[in-house]
Amino acid sequence: MTALEPDAALRLPIATDGDVVRVRQAVRTLAQGARLSLVDQTKLVTAASELARNTLIYGGGGEAVLSEVTNGRRTGVRVEFRDEGPGIPDLDQAMTDGWTSGSGLGLGLSGSRRLVEQFEIDTAPGQGTRITIASWSR
């Protein structure tokens, strides 16, 4: 797949539960505009909601950068979550179904990865976390 260049970006802070809701709503609006199927919209919004909540809870807050993207033939939605929190000390463990560092079901990162077409993560202890997801119109 070609490199993704955002056509326009919307930056949303993630500092409160209300911000998580705003991210979810904005992702849904972009997904509808990019003509993602209803199923793909739901998957992308679910993944974005989970990752926004992780940014708030585990990253201590941060931001989401949303954009509609094109790859020449199709349009899609790209969302990047950024925080300056503690990072993820063991990424392999964190991506394992059922593992949780909190009280959840342990499906956040691995479940989000399964819901979208593109999933990239960049993290290191003490350096925060950056997760990028994208889904495409059919």
SVG drawing of the C-alpha trace seen along z (x, -y; Angstrom):
<svg xmlns="http://www.w3.org/2000/svg" viewBox="-24 -20 36 34">
<polyline fill="none" stroke="black" stroke-width="0.4" points="0.0,0.0 1.2,-3.5 2.2,-6.0 -0.8,-7.7 -0.9,-11.4 -3.8,-13.1 -6.0,-15.3 -6.9,-17.4 -6.4,-16.8 -8.5,-17.4 -6.7,-17.5 -8.8,-16.6 -7.5,-16.6 -8.1,-13.6 -8.1,-14.7 -11.6,-13.8 -14.3,-11.1 -16.2,-13.8 -13.2,-14.0 -13.4,-10.2 -17.0,-10.7 -16.0,-13.6 -13.3,-11.5 -15.8,-8.7 -18.4,-11.1 -15.8,-12.7 -14.5,-9.4 -18.1,-8.3 -18.7,-11.5 -15.4,-11.1 -16.2,-7.4 -19.6,-8.3 -18.1,-11.0 -15.5,-8.6 -18.3,-6.2 -17.2,-3.3 -19.8,-0.6 -21.9,-0.6 -20.0,2.4 -16.6,0.8 -17.8,-2.4 -18.8,-0.5 -15.5,1.4 -13.5,-1.8 -15.5,-3.7 -15.2,-0.8 -11.4,-0.7 -11.1,-4.4 -13.2,-4.5 -11.1,-1.9 -7.8,-3.5 -9.0,-7.0 -9.9,-5.5 -6.5,-3.8 -4.9,-7.2 -6.8,-8.8 -6.4,-6.0 -2.9,-4.6 -1.3,-7.5 -2.5,-10.2 -4.2,-12.0 -3.0,-13.1 -4.6,-13.7 -6.2,-12.1 -5.4,-13.3 -8.2,-12.4 -8.0,-12.7 -9.6,-11.5 -6.9,-9.9 -6.7,-8.6 -4.5,-6.0 -5.3,-6.8 -8.4,-4.6 -10.1,-4.6 -10.8,-6.9 -10.4,-6.1 -10.1,-7.4 -6.8,-7.5 -6.7,-8.2 -3.5,-8.6 -3.5,-8.5 -0.6,-10.2 0.3,-10.4 3.4,-11.2 2.6,-8.7 4.8,-5.9 4.8,-3.9 4.2,-0.1 7.0,1.8 6.2,5.2 4.4,4.7 4.2,8.4 2.5,9.1 0.2,6.0 -0.9,7.3 -1.8,10.7 -5.5,11.5 -6.6,11.7 -3.7,9.8 -4.6,6.6 -2.7,4.1 -5.9,3.0 -9.3,4.4 -10.5,4.8 -11.0,7.9 -7.6,7.6 -8.9,7.1 -8.2,3.4 -5.1,3.4 -5.4,6.8 -9.1,6.3 -8.6,2.9 -6.0,4.3 -8.5,6.9 -11.2,4.3 -9.2,2.1 -7.3,2.6 -4.2,0.8 -2.7,0.8 0.7,-0.6 2.1,-1.1 5.2,-3.0 6.0,-2.9 8.8,-2.7 9.0,-2.9 9.2,-6.5 8.6,-7.8 4.8,-7.6 2.8,-5.8 1.6,-6.5 -1.0,-4.3 -2.2,-4.8 -5.3,-3.0 -7.0,-3.3 -10.0,-1.8 -10.9,-2.1 -14.0,-2.3 -14.7,0.8"/>
</svg>
